[in-house]
Amino acid sequence: MEIVIAIVGSIVAKAVEYTISPIKNHVKYLSNHQKNVETLKNRANRLKDARDGVQHCVDAAKRNGEEIEGDVDKWLSAVDKKILEQVEEVMQDEEKAKKKFFIGLCPNFRTLYKLSLKAEEEAKAVAELIEHRKFARVSYRAAPQGIVVAPVKGYQEFESRTSILNRIMEALKDDSVSVVGVHGMGGIGKTTLVKEIARKVKGKLFDSVVIATVTQAIDIEKIQNQIADFLGLKFEEQSMVGKAVRL
């Protein structure tokens, strides 16, 4: 008999424990309602300040012609959604509850509980967004487009020119060929032919195509800088040899 009573007593104790625990949580959210809402307000203001700081960096980078990192754009979108929609919704519900109180209609406990719970959840989400604003970098310099990919004006596919173009294309596909020369008298269309080849190979045979002007008085560093500009490359090296290795 004593064993049966002990077992029943244990079951009752557990039942009371599981019943009281949720009640404690409900009471906690009710009593901390104002605190949770204030915490959310403070963190939302900090998030707005953080967003403004990141946006200033983004605006400055765009003015310099730089591309914005994908994670930065995603973060800004997430912040806008959080502030403009979810946090704002909690703030509006809080204002409605206050108005009811001022006109003598006390909001019911269910409403206060849900509001307190939502405020705590949103405050945690806002804190995570604030923490994730630490980016390695906001932007990067994209390589210039270089050669235009539109058909070259004035180019005509004469039979002889088509034959030369095809031979050059085959040479470019040959990994054992590192230099291809196009020569002939002035004015016969060598530059136009090369530009047409550049249009055909860019994005297919090669990711990038650049043109550098080589004068009779060769200036190696000037040529290196022209190539670097097309590639969006900034030299850290000072010597011509160092720049050549970088290229």
N, C-alpha and C positions, 0 to 999 in steps of 0.2 A: 504493500500500500504506500509506504514511504517512497519507494522507487517511482511509482506512478505519479505521485504528487510532485516529486523532484523534476520529472520529465515535463509535466504540465507547466510547472513553474518556469522552467527554462524556455519553453515555447512561448509562454506569455511574455516573458522578459524580452525575447527577441522581437516579438510582435510589437511591443511597446517601443523598442529601440528603432525599428524600421518606420514606425508611425511618427515618432517624435523628430527623427532626423529631417524628413522633408519639411515638417512644420518649422523647424529651426531655420532652414534655408529660406522659406517664405518670409519669416519674420526678419531675417537678415536683410533681404532685399527691400522690404518695406521700410525698415529703420534706416537703411543706407541710401534710400532713394535720392535725397537731395545731394548727398556726397557723390554718388555715382554720376549724376547729371552735371555737377560742377567739374568733376574730373574730366568728363567728356568735353565740356566747353573749353577748359584750359588746354587739353591736348589738341583739340581742333584748331585753336588759335595758333599753337606752336606749329601744327602741320601747315597752316596757311602761310606762316612766315617762312617755313622751309621750302614750300612750293615757290614762293616769290623769289627766294634766293636762287633756286635751280632755274627758274624761268628767266631770270636776269642773265645767267650764264648762257642759256640756250639762245636768247636774243642776240647777245654779243657774238656768239659763235656763228650764227646765221649771217650777221652783218659782215663777218669775215669770210663768208662763202664756205663755211665748214658744214659737214653733215653731222646730224645729231645721232648719238648712239641709240640703238633700239630699246635698251632697257630704261633709258632716260624717258623716252617718249611713252613707254608703257607705264612707268611710275607716275608721270604727270597725268595721264588719263585715269589711272586708278585713284589718284588723289582727288581729281575733279569729281569723279563719280561718288567717292566717299563723302566729300564735303557737301556737294550740291544736292545729293539725293539722300543718302542714308543718315548722315549726321543731322542734316536739315530736318528730316522727318522726325527725329527724336526731339529736336528743339521745338518744332511746331506742336507736337503732342504735349510737351511740357507747358507751353504757353496756354494751350487749351485747358489743361488741368488747373493752372493758376487762375484763369478767368472763372472757372466753375467755383473755385474756392472763394474768390472775391465777391461773387454774387450770392454766396451762401449755400452753394451746392457742393458739398464735399465729394470729391472723386472717390469712387469705390476702391476697395483694397485691391481688387483684381487689376484695375487699370494702373494703379501705382506700382504694383508688383511687376507687371509686364513692362512698364516704362523704365523701372529701375534695372531690370534684367537686360533690356535692350541697350540702355545707356552703358552698362558695364561691358557688354559684348563689343559695342562700337568703340569704346575707349581703348580696349585691347587691340582692336584692328587698326585704329589710328596710331597707336604706339608702335606697331610693327611697321607701318608706312614711314614713320619718322626715322626709325632705325635703318630702314633700307634705302634712305636717300644718299648714303655715302657711296658715291660712284668713283671708280678709278679715274674716269674721265667722262666729260659730258659730250664731247664732239671729236671729230677727226677730219683731217683734210683729205678730200676725195681727189683722186687723180683727174686732171682735166680730160675732156673727151678726146682731145687731139684731132686726128684727121676726121673730117666730115665723112659720113657714110652715105650721103646722097650721091647719086650718079654725077660724075664729073662733067661740068658743062663743056660742050665742044668736043667731047670724046665720040669718035665714030669707029665702029668695029670693021675697019677695012680687013680684007683677007690676010694681008701681010702682017698687019698689026695684031690680029687675032692669033696668028701663028706664034708671034713673039711673046704675046701675053701668056699663051698656054705653056710655052717652054719655060718662062719665068715661074709660073705657078708650079710646074713639075719640079723645078729646082728648089723652090721653097718647101716643098713637101719632103725633099730628100734630106735626111738628118746629117748626111756626110757633107752637105754644102753649107758653108757658113757665110759666104759672101757671093752676092749676085751683082754683076755690073751691067748697066745699060748705057751704051755709048752710041754716038752718031753726031751728025752736024747740028749746029744750033737751029732751033725753030722747027724741027721735024716732029716735036710732040713727045719728047722723052719724059718730061715732068708730068704731062697729062697722063701718059701711059702708067707711070709709077703711082700716081694718085688713084687711078682706076684699079690697079692691083691692090693698093692699100684698102680700098673700099670692099673689095671681094674677100680679102683674107681676115679683116678685123672681125673678131668674135667667132671666127670659124677655125682658121689655122692658128691665129694668134689672139691673145686677150687684148693686147695693146699694140698700137702702131704709132710711131712718132716720126716727125720730120725735123731734121736739123740742116740749116744752111751752111755749106762748106765753101768758103771763098778761096781764092788763089793763095792769099796769105793766110795759111791755116792757123786758127786760134783754138787750140785744143780745149782750153777751159770754157770758152764760149760755147763750143759744141756740147761739152758735158753738161753745162747749165741748161741749154735748150732741151736736151733729152730729159734731164731731171724735172724740168718744169712740166713737161707733158705727162710724166709719171707721177707727179705730185710728191716728189722726193726732195727732202731737205738734207743737204750734205752736212755731216759733222766733221768729215775729213777735210784737211786743208790742202794737201798735195794733189797734183794731177793723178799720180799713181793710186793714191787712196780713193779718190773719186771714181777712177776707172774700176777698181775692185768692187766698190759699192754698186756701180751700175751693172 
